[in-house]
Amino acid sequence: MTNDRMTLWRQPCRLHSLVSQATLPPFGRTRPVASLPLQFSRHSCSVISAVASLVLMIQMCCSASAQAQSPNIMTGRWNVEINFADGNKRSLRFDAQDNGKGTFLLLDPTLKVWGPAKPSEAKWTPGDQNSVTFSGAVEFPLGNVGRDPGMLTFKGKFETPDAITGEVEFAPLVGERPSKHGSFKATRTQ
C-alpha cells in the first residue's frame, strides 16, 4: 500500500471524500461515484413513469372493454313501457337472470278482472355495441272478455347501465293477423 492509502485507513473521513471522487466504468464510460445516485434516481423515475403509464393504459382498456360488454350487466329487474304504433300502451316487468334467462310479468290494471298476472318465460341475448335482445310469450288482456297471446321481441341499446330503449314487435300466436310494432323504454329497478 502507498502512504496515501495507509493514511486513509487511519482517517475514515478522508476515505469518504476519496471514494466520492473515484470513477467506475459502466458501459465503457467513466462516471463519478457521487453522480451515480442522481443518475440512478433519474433512471428509476423514468422506469416508474413508464410502468405507471402502462398500468393506466391497461386499466383504460379494461374499462373500455367492460363498457363495450355492458349488455352482460342485463341481470336485474326492469320496468318496460311499450308504445305501439296504433297508440296502444302496455307495461310489463322483465326479471333478467344469469345465462340469458328471465321472466315477463304483465303490469296491466285490467288484470284485476282476471286475477293476478302469472310470469311467463323469457330469454335475453347480448348483441354488438351495447345492444340487447329479449323476448318471450305474453297474453295481453282484450277488454274483460279475452286474451291476445303472442310473442314479444325487444331489440334495444343501453343508453345508460340502467336504461334501454329500442323497438318492439308483438307477433300474435292466434289467427293470421299482422305483427304490431312500436317502441319501448326499459328502466332498471333493482
Buried (B, 14 or more C-beta within 10 A) or exposed (E): EEEEEEEBEEEEEEBEEEEEEEEEEEEEEEEEEEEEEEEEEEEEEEEEEEEEEEEEEEEEEEEEEEEEEBBEBBBBBBBBBBBBEEEEEBBBBBBBBEEBEBBBBBBBEEBEEBEEBEBBEBBBEBEEEBBBBBBBBBBBBEEEEEEBEBBBBBBBBBBEEEBBBBEBBBBBEEEEEEEBEBBBBBBBEE
